[in-house]
Amino acid sequence: MTVMQKKTRMLRYSAMTTNIGLLAWVALWQAALSPHPHLNSMIMAVVWIAPLLLPLRGILAGRPYTHAWANFILMFYFLHALTILWVDGGERWLALVELLLTTGAFMANILFARHRGRELGLKLKKLSQVEKEEKARHEGR
C-alpha cells in the first residue's frame, strides 16, 4: 500500500472531521435543538442521519471512491440548508452551520479523493483513449 503524503493525510482528517461533524450536527439539530413539533424527535434524528451513515465506514477507512460518491449524499443536506436559509427565519443559524459543514465536507471529500487517487494510481482514462480501446475491441484487434 502506498504511503499517504502529509497533504493527503491532512485532507483525510478534514474530510473525516467535517463528515462526522455534519452527522453530529444533524442529529443534534433534529433531536434537541429544534425537534419536529408533531413527530418523535429521536425517530426524525435517525431518519436524518441514516444517509450519512452509508459512506461512513469507507470514509473512516480512507477509501477515495467512497469519499467521491459520498458527495452525492451531501447534496441532499446542501439543498436542505439552502432551503431552510431561504424560508425559515427561526432556524437560519442552524441551516448556516449545516451549510458550512456540508460545503466543507464536499470540498474535503473531492480534494482527498483526488490526491489519494493519484497516490494510488487510480486515474480516469481520457475519453479519446477509452474510445480507441472500444474501437479496437469491437474490430477484433
C-alpha positions in Angstrom: 0.0 0.0 0.0 1.2 3.5 -0.9 2.2 5.7 2.0 0.0 8.7 2.4 1.6 12.1 1.9 1.3 14.8 4.6 -1.1 16.9 2.5 -3.3 13.9 1.7 -3.4 12.9 5.3 -4.5 16.5 6.3 -7.2 16.3 3.6 -8.3 13.0 5.0 -8.6 14.4 8.5 -10.5 17.4 7.2 -12.9 15.1 5.4 -13.4 12.9 8.4 -13.9 15.8 10.7 -16.5 17.6 8.5 -18.4 14.4 7.6 -18.6 13.3 11.3 -19.3 16.9 12.3 -22.2 17.1 9.9 -23.6 13.8 11.2 -23.4 15.0 14.8 -24.9 18.4 13.9 -27.9 16.9 12.1 -28.5 14.5 15.0 -28.3 17.3 17.5 -30.5 19.6 15.4 -33.2 17.1 14.9 -33.1 15.5 18.4 -32.5 18.5 20.7 -32.0 22.0 19.2 -35.2 22.2 17.1 -37.1 18.9 17.1 -40.2 18.4 15.0 -43.3 19.5 17.0 -45.5 16.6 15.9 -43.2 13.7 15.3 -40.9 11.7 17.6 -37.6 13.6 17.7 -35.4 10.5 18.0 -37.0 8.8 15.0 -36.6 12.0 13.0 -32.9 12.2 14.0 -32.4 8.6 12.9 -34.1 9.3 9.6 -32.0 12.4 9.0 -28.6 10.8 9.9 -29.2 7.4 8.2 -28.0 8.6 4.7 -24.8 10.0 6.3 -24.1 6.6 7.9 -23.9 4.8 4.5 -20.4 6.1 3.4 -19.1 6.4 7.0 -17.2 3.1 7.0 -15.3 3.9 3.8 -14.6 7.5 4.9 -13.1 6.3 8.1 -11.1 3.7 6.1 -9.8 6.4 3.8 -11.2 5.0 0.5 -11.0 7.6 -2.2 -14.0 6.2 -4.2 -16.2 6.4 -1.1 -15.2 10.0 -0.5 -16.1 10.8 -4.1 -19.6 9.2 -4.1 -20.4 10.4 -0.6 -20.8 13.9 -2.2 -24.0 12.7 -3.8 -25.5 12.2 -0.4 -24.1 15.5 0.8 -26.1 17.4 -1.9 -29.3 16.5 -0.1 -28.1 18.3 3.1 -26.7 21.2 1.0 -30.2 21.7 -0.6 -31.9 21.3 2.8 -29.7 24.0 4.3 -30.3 26.4 1.4 -34.0 25.8 1.6 -34.1 26.5 5.3 -32.0 29.6 4.9 -34.5 30.9 2.4 -37.8 30.0 4.1 -37.3 29.7 7.8 -36.0 32.7 9.8 -36.2 30.8 13.1 -33.8 28.1 12.0 -31.4 30.1 9.8 -28.4 29.8 12.1 -28.9 26.0 12.3 -29.1 25.9 8.5 -26.0 28.1 8.2 -24.0 25.6 10.3 -25.3 22.7 8.2 -24.4 24.6 5.0 -20.8 25.3 6.2 -20.3 21.7 7.4 -21.7 20.3 4.1 -19.6 22.6 2.0 -16.5 21.8 4.0 -17.2 18.0 3.7 -17.8 18.3 0.0 -14.6 20.2 -0.7 -12.5 17.9 1.6 -14.0 14.8 0.0 -13.2 16.0 -3.5 -9.7 17.0 -2.6 -8.9 13.9 -0.6 -10.3 11.6 -3.4 -8.2 13.4 -6.0 -4.9 13.4 -4.1 -5.3 9.9 -2.7 -6.4 8.6 -6.1 -3.3 10.0 -7.7 -1.1 8.4 -5.0 -2.7 5.0 -5.6 -2.6 5.4 -9.4 -6.4 5.4 -9.7 -6.9 7.9 -12.5 -9.6 8.0 -15.1 -8.6 7.5 -18.7 -9.1 10.3 -21.2 -12.3 9.9 -23.3 -10.2 9.6 -26.5 -8.2 6.7 -25.1 -11.4 4.9 -24.0 -12.9 5.4 -27.5 -9.7 4.0 -29.1 -9.8 0.9 -26.8 -13.5 0.4 -27.5 -13.0 0.6 -31.3 -10.1 -1.8 -31.2 -12.0 -4.3 -29.1 -15.0 -4.2 -31.4 -12.9 -4.5 -34.5 -11.2 -7.6 -33.0 -7.7 -6.3 -32.7 
